[in-house]
Every structure is written in structure tokens, then in C-alpha cells.
Amino acid sequence: MPDSSKDQAAIRQALERARNCENGTVDTQTSSVLEAAITDLWNRLQAEPDTYVLNRDEFALFNYFMERYRGSNITQRAVARFWNNYQGATDADVGTKK
């Protein structure tokens, strides 16, 4: 995903709109944001197929488009690396984050 927090916020918002779309048809602006983001992410994964580790936002985006990339070895390895490196909130962390 792009480095700027403004870009990341726009992608998160577009992803949320797409997920909440009742009829399955995403508006043009949302689709454009998501397509640009997934293209950028896929290019980075292809450039570093054995080392790139998705962050949580990237994984959410990639997961939305998973069907598109399901048969790829790059996909399988990227998902495995994400889960191998994922550090979600533990019971001790709950309530301590602001």
C-alpha cells in the first residue's frame, strides 16, 4: 500500500465501502482506488515473492481480491508469511491501546 497515511486511509475507506456494498456493484471511484492499490501491492509482491511481508492493511486489501490471485504460489507464500509474522492484540493488550 502507498506509504502516506492519507493514501492508506483512502484505501481503507474504499475497502469498507466495497465490503458494505449491498448489491455487489462498487462505484467507479471506489473501484479505481482499490484497483490501483491492489496493482501496486501485487507488483511489490512479485518483486519480492519470497520476502515481502504484508501488513494488516495490505492483507485486508489482498484478502478482498484473493479470488483473483488464489492459484498463485506467490499468494500462498505471502499469506503464510503474513500469518507467521502477524502480531495481533493479545489479552494483555486489550484495553491498553489508545
C-alpha positions in Angstrom: 0.0 0.0 0.0 1.2 3.5 -0.5 3.3 4.9 2.3 1.3 8.1 3.0 -1.2 7.7 5.8 -3.7 9.8 3.7 -3.5 7.2 0.9 -3.8 4.3 3.4 -6.9 5.9 4.9 -8.5 6.4 1.5 -7.8 2.7 0.7 -9.3 1.6 4.0 -12.4 3.7 3.4 -12.7 2.3 -0.2 -12.3 -1.2 1.1 -15.0 -0.6 3.7 -17.4 0.8 1.1 -16.8 -2.2 -1.2 -17.4 -4.7 1.6 -20.6 -2.9 2.6 -22.0 -2.7 -1.0 -25.3 -4.4 -0.8 -25.8 -5.2 -4.5 -22.2 -6.2 -5.2 -21.6 -3.3 -7.6 -18.9 -1.0 -6.4 -18.9 2.6 -7.5 -16.3 3.8 -10.0 -14.3 5.9 -7.6 -14.1 3.1 -5.0 -13.2 0.6 -7.7 -10.5 2.9 -9.1 -8.9 3.3 -5.6 -8.9 -0.4 -4.9 -7.7 -1.4 -8.3 -4.7 1.0 -8.1 -3.9 -0.2 -4.6 -4.0 -3.9 -5.5 -2.0 -3.4 -8.6 0.7 -1.6 -6.6 0.6 -4.3 -3.9 0.8 -7.2 -6.4 3.8 -5.5 -8.2 5.6 -5.4 -4.8 4.8 -9.0 -4.1 6.1 -10.1 -7.5 9.3 -8.0 -6.9 9.9 -9.8 -3.6 8.0 -13.1 -3.8 10.0 -14.8 -1.1 10.4 -12.0 1.4 7.6 -9.4 1.3 5.6 -9.4 4.4 2.1 -7.9 4.2 1.0 -5.5 6.9 -2.6 -5.7 8.3 -4.0 -3.1 5.8 -2.3 -4.8 2.9 -3.6 -8.2 4.0 -7.1 -6.8 4.2 -6.8 -5.4 0.7 -5.2 -8.6 -0.6 -7.9 -10.7 1.1 -10.6 -8.7 -0.7 -9.1 -9.7 -4.0 -8.0 -13.2 -3.0 -10.0 -15.0 -5.7 -8.1 -13.1 -8.4 -4.8 -14.5 -7.1 -5.8 -17.8 -5.5 -3.8 -20.1 -7.7 -0.5 -18.3 -7.4 2.4 -19.7 -5.4 3.3 -16.0 -4.6 -0.2 -15.7 -3.0 0.2 -18.8 -0.9 3.6 -17.8 0.4 2.5 -14.2 1.0 -0.4 -15.3 3.1 1.7 -17.8 5.0 4.3 -15.1 5.8 1.6 -12.7 6.9 0.2 -15.2 9.4 3.7 -16.3 10.5 4.6 -12.7 11.3 1.2 -11.4 12.4 1.1 -10.0 15.9 -2.5 -9.2 16.8 -3.7 -7.9 20.1 -3.2 -10.3 23.0 -5.5 -10.5 26.0 -2.9 -8.4 27.9 -3.1 -5.7 25.1 -6.8 -5.4 25.2 -7.8 -2.1 26.8 -4.3 -0.7 26.9 -4.3 0.7 23.4 -5.4 4.3 22.9 
